[in-house]
Amino acid sequence: MDEEPRLGLRGFFQRLGPGLVTGAADDDPSGIGTHSQVGAQFGYGLSWTFLFSFPLMVVIQEVAAEIGRVTGRGIATNLRLHYSRTVLRVIVGLLLIANIVNLGADLSAMGAALRLIIGGNPGLYTLGFGVICVLLETFISYPRYAAILKWTTLSLLTYVAVLIVASVPWGRALTSLVVPELQWNAAYVTAFVAILGTTISPYLFFWQASQEIEEQHRHHAKPLCIAPRDAGPELARIKLDTIVGMAFSSLISLAIVFATAATLNANGITDIQTSSQAAEALRPIAGDFAFALFALGIIGTGLLAVPVLAGSAAYAVTEMVGAAGSLNSKLLDARLFYATIAITTLLGGMIEFIGIDPARALYWAAVVNGVLAAPLMAVMMLIVRNPRAMGRLTLGRRQMILGWTATAVMAVASAAFFAFTFGWV
């Protein structure tokens, strides 16, 4: 067994892992684009949604983590063993579609950001970033790769720096967190659903559950359903890790909204479709330093998020068919796992080359995620209440209420999105 984590700041950081990385990956380049658009279009008017969504994020990601750590199996494996395989295939199929499109949007944003900084061909940069991410996931051992991902989360602090150099009216910005500026129109509802879709995303559920299993294997531990005496400290660690990760994600999202509201919206720039457009628009308003930080942040967060998107797809596919596969497996021992990582990443990188607008494709990825999120959350809630899967460690009453509340919110938000999109209201 590994030694106990040390006390102090270093020991605190050592206790963080899957939850921190998952939270940081939530602020991927496509998410940055969404939050930039929200800040540019609505100013501070939707800031309250991040405070509203935070407990929902925490509870559903904690549920995902507990599924992995308690059962020793991923979400897809639990679905295959205890529920309908037809439901499993539909969920994994929708996840693959959404992840490939999301990968395309993220890689395209990274290529565009590098072009803004050094010039050159953004298409080649896009493919280059894809190849780099595939090689890192394939040929670096899990312990080392997990450490790389954890330190890559620090790239998100660039958006705190952007916020510092932006002239934010803090009184109004902080008031907007607790006093909603509600509007009843299609644009506002769509933006609200987009925020929920970028903060509560299915690929994050699969990733965090699978990373708990990877950590369990790394520490030579048993699933908690077999070793319930270890449950107390392990579930406490999961709670801390998830709260910190989701708080970090929410704070960075708010920093992006505040920064773009104080710069772009305040200067009449309200139509931003991608994160790279937001970076470019910042330059004449906030200066070269803010522009460079914003663009570098896109690349840094992309290097974190792309492996998470591809990895979650690989875990889902291999678990669906009952094949071996993990980030700690050798290439020849987990061909399907690594092939899924390579294929999904490269397909995403080629979206721009086949004439599909990544920004438009991302819209449809949000639709697929919206369709998938609520049913998947409902299935997860069934798993954590199932003693055949969880043993004696089924979900408690308080978490159950919060989890079903989060599921209901996502279902209502998705229904509202479709109602406004198709003119039903």
C-alpha positions, 0 to 999 in steps of 0.5 A: 500500500502507498504511504498515507498522504502528508499533512498540509497543502501538499497532503491536501493536494495528494488527496485530490485526483479523479474529482479535481481532473474531472472538474477541470476537464469540465472547462474544456475549450468548447465550454470556454466558448459557451461561457464566453458567449454567455458573458458576451451576450447576457453580461452578468445575467446568467451568473446565478446558474453556476451557484445553482448548478454547483450542488447538482454537479457535486452530487451526480459526480459523487454518485459516479465516483461511488459507483466506481469505487464501491462496485469496482466496475464502471458505469457501463459494466454495471449497466451490462450486468444489472440492466437492459443491454439495449439501453446500454447500447443506446447510451454508449452510442449517443455518448460516442457521437457527442464525444466525437463532436466535442473532441472536434470542437475542442481540437479545432479551438486549440488549433485556432488558438495556436494560430492566433499566437504564432500564425500558421495552419490551424488545421495542421495544429488541430491534427497535431494536438490530436496525435499528441493526446493519443500518444500520451494516453497510449504510451505513458503509464497511468500513475505518471499520466494521472499526475500530468493531468492533475498538474495540467489543471493549473492551466485554468488559472490563466482565466483568473489572471484574465479576470484580474486585468479586466475591469469588473464591477464587482458589486454588480457581478457578485450581486448577480450570483444571488439575484437572478436576472430572469428572461423568458425567451428562447435565447435565455433558455438555450443559454441556461441549458447550454450552461447545464450541458457543459457542467453536467455532461455524461462523459464526465460521469464515465470518466470519474467512475473509471478513474476511481477504479484506476486509483483502486488498482494503483493502490492495490485496494479492493472494491468497497462492497467487498471491503466495507470497513474501508468505506468511511475514509474512502467515501470521505476522500471522494466527497472532498475530491469531488467538492474541490473539483466541482468548485474549481470548475465553477469558479473558473467558469464564473471567471470567464463569464465575468471577464467577457461580460466586463470586456466584450459585453460592456463594449457591445460585442455580444456574438461570440461562437467559439473560444478562439473568437473570444480570445481574438475579441479580447485583444483590442479591449483588454490588451495583448496580455489578456488575449495571450492568457486566454488563448494559452488557456484554451490550449492548456485546457484542451490538453486536459479535456481531450484525453478525458473525452477520448478516455471516457469513450474508451472505458464505455466501449470496452465495458459495454462488450466486456473487454479488458482495458484501462490507461494502465494496460499495455497496448497489446493487452487492450487493443480495443481500448486504445483503438477507441481512444485513437479513432474517436480523437482522430475522427474529432480532429477530422471534422473540420476537414470534411466541411462540418462547422465545429461550432455548429457541430457543437450545438448538436453535441449539446443536443445529444448530451441533453438527450442523454444526461437525464436518462443516464443520471436516472440509471445511475441513481438506480445503480447506487440504490441496487444492493446487488451492485453496491452491497451494503453501501447503497446511497443514503437518503439525503444523497438520493434526494439530491441526486433525483433532484439533479436528474429532474432539473436536467430533464426539465431543462432539456424539455424546455430547450426542445420546447423553445427550439421547436416552437412548442411554446 
